[in-house]
Structure formats: C-alpha cells, structure tokens
Amino acid sequence: MNESLIACPAVLALELAGGEMPDRLELTRDEAQTLAALVADDLRALLPGVEASRFALAGALFDGVELLRPGFPVLATLEELARRVPRVVTAGGVVAFGTHEGHMPAQPLVPDPRFAGGPMRLIPWMLLVPADQVEDLSQAMERELAAKGEAGTATSDFLMRTLGMRLEHARYLTRDDLLALTCVQYEHVNLAPLWTMLEAALLTPYKDETALGSRGLPLRYTEGRVEIPGLADWFARDANKGGNAAHELAGTLFELRQYAALLAAHHVHLVMQDMPATEGFLIETMADADPSAAAPRIYAHEAAGLGMAAITIAQPVPGKARVLAHGFPLAPDALTPLLETLADRYGTDSEVHTLGRIMLDADGALTAPAPALH
C-alpha cells in the first residue's frame, strides 16, 4: 500500500428526470471501466495536472444516506481496493470496480435497493494524489467542480444508454460539496437539528454535540450515538406548557420518528439516556412493579397520523394507575417487537387495551386508566 498517496473522495451526482429509475444499481466490471475512462477524460479537462494522480471509481449507484455514514464506509472501501491494485495493471492510472458474475468485489459497494427511489443517484470516485500535490489539487477540485463540474456529453450518454434512464443533470461533486448539499436539503425540510447530529457523527465523532429539536427536545451526540432524555418525563417536566398537551406530544413523537428514520438510514443509533439500546423503538422505565398490586397491563395511546403513538405498561391501582414503563415505536415494523419486549419484561398477557387517544394526567405525563375508588 502506497501511503504517500492521499485520497480525495468525490461523487458523480445523477439527477434523474421526473419519474425515471435506472434499470439496475450496479455496473459490470467492463461497464465500470468504460465509465471510469470517460470520467477520467472529463476530469483532465476540469483539473489540469490530474494525470499525476490515480483515479478510482465504483460502478454502483447510491443514495446520499448510504455514502454519508460514520467512517464513510463506501468511500473507505473504494480507497482500500484502489490501493491494492498495482499501478502497472491500471489503464493510465484508472481503476474501476464493478460486478463479476453478478457480485461486487466488497459488500459496502453494494447499493441497498431500499434507498433506490430518490431523485438523485451518486456514483463514488476518488483521486489518490501524491502528497506534495494534494493541497493544490484538492483546492482545484473544490473550486472547479462546484463552478463547472458538469459531466461530459459522452459520460452522460453512456450512463443513459447503459442504465435505461433519462438524466436532467450529471455533475461532479467533492465529498464536501455533498455534505453541504445534504445540509441544505435537511434544513429546507426543518431538520437542521438532525443535521447538527449527523455532521458531528461524520466529521467530529470524537466530540460531543448538542441541539434542540424544533419542539424543544434536547438532542446530544456522544460516543457514536444520539441521545434523548426520557421522553415522557421530559415532556411532563419541560415541554407541557398547557393548551392541547396531547397534540403537542403527538407532534414531538412525529418529529422523533422522522429523526429516527434518517439516523437509522445514516447508521447512527438513537437511544434514550440511561436506558438500554433497542432497535426500532425506545423504552422508558418509570418504576418497578408492585407485587401486591394487580398484574400489569398494556395500554396503547393513539394519535392521528401516528397510529399507536406510545405504549404504556401500568398496574391498575385504584385512584391512579401505577405506571411502570412507556414504549415508543419509531420504525414502521417496530410495534410487534416492542409489545413482545414489554410483555416479556413485565409478565403481562399480550392483550393491548387501546385508548383511542393520547392519555395524559394533570401534569402532562403519559398515564393509563385507573379503577375508581369506592
């Protein structure tokens, strides 16, 4: 491995015409090599002196969430593979990786079809630049690609013919350009606090970072994950300001589901502070069961647009329910494992008592029905 070469990662961003989808997400080895040669020609016109660098391309079409993950695993894999190839066997310093007998050379270079529906697809590439030239070339990439980085006609035509799709634009972007573009996209849909967390996970994973959700929910990036406080306890203590408290909590839960889905797509874990990590749902423990009281039951809080918004485990003690825990389903398929986890943990039967609304007590805390006092 030649340590004197510094990687400058980038992408070819394909903006698809409305309603278009590529026929497939991977190129064969030969197709990838043809594309790499075309891209290399484009870069020679855009970046004088680039010939001194090695060029590597992955023949696969990704969504942005797949490329922007902690450690940048797709780009890191491309770099590792490129460094293994001796320069003498590359075509003019150009190397490409595509499928051979239907398989990419490494799992991180396989696009996930779950993210294939977006209007933009990204083909990763990079330059391996001699250390004494990297500052000048990286600055040229930032300057020239942003200003005039449109792919050449031959490159765009090859992609459209090969993948059976129409393109509005095909542009070269550095990794920093991609980060900036994603930041703008998330801010445009009121997800700026989420981007603060993701940026920390991607660029400064060794540092803690904090932000507030649009409804005031504290977010904290630390040790590779995003933490929130105990949700029900926080809402009753800090967020319930009167008015329609159930509506406000439902709005917070809707926002949290958005955050959870995007964090999961970027491979960043969302956890509840001081609670064990779970997959697709959160559990907030409130109290131990009272062995002298009635058996715990499962109650489901419901809200428009959320379905079962939250689950409460409570013992029906006369006068006021004894709340043991709350569960919050975040992923679409998380409700069943959440219910199973709670039923197993608290020894309840599997019957779910639906409330038809979000039920809060006078303090704005999630609660459950209690038998009347006699």
HELIX and SHEET records of a PDB file:
HELIX    1   1 ARG A   29  LEU A   46  1                                  18    
HELIX    2   2 VAL A   50  ALA A   52  5                                   3    
HELIX    3   3 GLY A   64  LEU A   67  1                                   4    
HELIX    4   4 PRO A   73  ARG A   84  1                                  12    
HELIX    5   5 ARG A   87  VAL A   89  5                                   3    
HELIX    6   6 GLN A  107  LEU A  109  5                                   3    
HELIX    7   7 PRO A  113  PHE A  115  5                                   3    
HELIX    8   8 ALA A  131  GLN A  133  5                                   3    
HELIX    9   9 VAL A  134  ALA A  140  1                                   7    
HELIX   10  10 MET A  141  LEU A  145  3                                   5    
HELIX   11  11 ALA A  146  LYS A  148  1                                   3    
HELIX   12  12 THR A  153  LEU A  163  1                                  11    
HELIX   13  13 ARG A  175  HIS A  188  1                                  14    
HELIX   14  14 ALA A  192  LEU A  203  1                                  12    
HELIX   15  15 LEU A  231  TRP A  234  1                                   4    
HELIX   16  16 PHE A  235  ALA A  239  3                                   5    
HELIX   17  17 ALA A  245  ALA A  265  1                                  21    
HELIX   18  18 LEU A  335  TYR A  346  1                                  12    
SHEET    1   A 5 VAL A  94  PHE A  97  0                                        
SHEET    2   A 5 ARG A  54  ALA A  58  1                                        
SHEET    3   A 5 MET A 120  PRO A 130 -1                                        
SHEET    4   A 5 LEU A   5  LEU A  16 -1                                        
SHEET    5   A 5 LEU A 167  THR A 174 -1                                        
SHEET    1   B 4 GLU A 209  LEU A 212  0                                        
SHEET    2   B 4 PRO A 218  THR A 222 -1                                        
SHEET    3   B 4 ARG A 225  ILE A 228 -1                                        
SHEET    4   B 4 HIS A 269  MET A 272  1                                        
SHEET    1   C 5 PHE A 281  THR A 285  0                                        
SHEET    2   C 5 ARG A 322  PRO A 329 -1                                        
SHEET    3   C 5 GLY A 307  GLN A 315 -1                                        
SHEET    4   C 5 ARG A 297  ALA A 303 -1                                        
SHEET    5   C 5 VAL A 352  THR A 354  1                                        
END                                                                             
